Amino acid sequence: MSQVIYLDGQFVTRGEAKVSVYDHGLLYGDGIFEGLRVYNGRIFKLEEHVERLYESAKAIMLAIPMTRQQMIEAHVETVRQNNLRDVYIRTIVTRGVGSLGIDPRSCARACVIIIVDTISLYPPEFYQEGIKVVTVATRRTAVDALSPRVKSLNYLGNVMAKIEVNRAGAFGGIMLNNEGYVTEGTADNIFVVKKGVLYTPPTHVGILQGITRDTIMELAMRDGYTVREQVMTRHDLFVADEIFFTGSGAEVIPVINVDGRSIGDGKPGAITWHFVNAYRTLVNTTGYPVF
């Protein structure tokens, strides 16, 4: 069975899925996106992802040409069309086709795309052994420029950070803001564990308010852990007992080394493993049913 993609109300094959070279998503990165996961035939946190999609759209004054319920139904049907029970979903909304100028008024209608495909951000062994990361020189977009809480198609800063990671021979990167405070990874949120307490940067330092991040915070409170949103520097990373990244694509992945400093004993810690297992249990037992 060939891959089926939702494109503006139609289900088409991968080869048929095309957008105009005049689409402002291509020309200017003018658009938004979401990344979701399907586990055991259920879309995890579908309503939350759709809500964030519409919040991003409102922030950049982008009119999505369908209701939230229609968007939910389109996701469910796209997964059904592909007949896959464990898969990744990429949802994209561009400003649409317009002129070569930046004025969004030339775009008559937004374009909605839903892609169902596999994804592997890290090799399987990294989840067992942990990853080595570096802090990068590329700074996170300032909150007074374009809020990182908007999940924008313009990911050039993250791409440049990933290039730095690759050139350093590492497997992940941590981005700082213009004040030198820790924000997040190149594509993931970050948690630091110190003396049994979980710390994660607050949204005002310049992070995407990740849905997996929020889920881990909920699990922490459920399981009796203290979790605090706190401004942190690289020093807090270097002296951490444990560190892990979170994201819809990455899930929960241990970090064992930052800028050449071993974290804890250089192996994934017990609290990290707790949340790896708690998250896996949750995603495999809850979600919006497809089949």
Helices and strands as residue ranges (DSSP letters): E 4-7, E 10-13, H 24-28, E 31-39, E 42-43, H 46-59, H 68-82, E 87-94, G 104-106, E 111-117, H 124-129, E 131-135, H 156-168, E 172-176, E 182-185, E 189-194, E 197-200, G 203-205, H 211-222, E 227-229, H 234-238, E 242-247, E 251-258, E 261-262, H 270-283, E 288-289
